[in-house]
Amino acid sequence: MLEIIQQNPVISFFAGLIPLVAGIWKVMDVLFVKPRDFRISVLENNVEEIRKQLQKNEPERVPANPSPSVSAPSQDRTISAEVLEDKADKFEKIVESTSLLNDMDLFYESWKDKELTELQRDQFEKNYVGQKVVWTATFSSVSEERDGYLWVSLTSKNKENFGIHVIAVFEENHKEALLTINKGELVQVSGVIDSFSLSPLIRKCSISRKT
C-alpha cells in the first residue's frame, strides 16, 4: 500500500495534504471557533443577568381600574307614591297648624267653619287645646274678675273682619301693663289655648304693643 502511494504522485500529494489540513483546522479552531463560542456564551450569560436584574427592579403593576374585593350592596331607594303622598299630607298639616297658631283670624275662621260637623269641630278643639299661640290682634277691652284674673277681649287686627273674638286671661301681675294699653291698639299676645266656648280662651298670657 505504501509503495502504491509512493508510486502515484497525486495520491502522495493528497496523502500529505491531509495532515496539513488537519493541522490548519486545529489552529483555526483554537484561534477563532473556541474564542467565538466563548464570547457568545459570555454574552448570553450577561443578557440573562441583565434580564433578571430588570425583573427585580420592575415595579408591581396595578390595574388601571381595580375592582373592589367586596361590592357594596345596592340600596333600593325607590319611594312609593303612597309614601310620598303621606309625607306631603303630614307636611301640609304641619304648615297649616303652624299658620293657625300664628294667625288669630285664620284660627278663628277655621274653628267656626260652617262646613265642619260637630264631631269635626270637637276634634279640632281637642287637637289645639294646650298649644301655644302668638297672635296679633286689636285690644278691645279688659275687665278684672273677682278671682283677680284680668280678662282681655281681643278682636281681629283687620277692622273689616267683624265677629272674630278671643278671650285672653292674664294674671294680676300683668295689671300695670294692661293699664297702659288703650282700646283699639294693636297688640301681640302669646298664650296657651285653654278651652272653647262662645270664643276660644287662652291662658298663661303675656302682652306687648305691636310696633
Sequence and secondary structure as in RCSB ss.txt:
>XXXX:A:sequence
MLEIIQQNPVISFFAGLIPLVAGIWKVMDVLFVKPRDFRISVLENNVEEIRKQLQKNEPERVPANPSPSVSAPSQ
DRTISAEVLEDKADKFEKIVESTSLLNDMDLFYESWKDKELTELQRDQFEKNYVGQKVVWTATFSSVSEERDGYL
WVSLTSKNKENFGIHVIAVFEENHKEALLTINKGELVQVSGVIDSFSLSPLIRKCSISRKT
>XXXX:A:secstr
 HHHHHH HHHHHHHHHHHHHHHHHHHHIIIIIHHHHHHHHHHHHHHHHHHHHHHHHS     SS   SS     
     HHHHHHHHHHHHHHHHHHHHHT HHHHHHHHT TTS HHHHHHHHHHHTT EEEEEEEEEEEEE TTS E
EEEEE SSTT TT EEEEEE GGGHHHHHT  TT EEEEEEEEEEESSSEEEEEEEEEE  
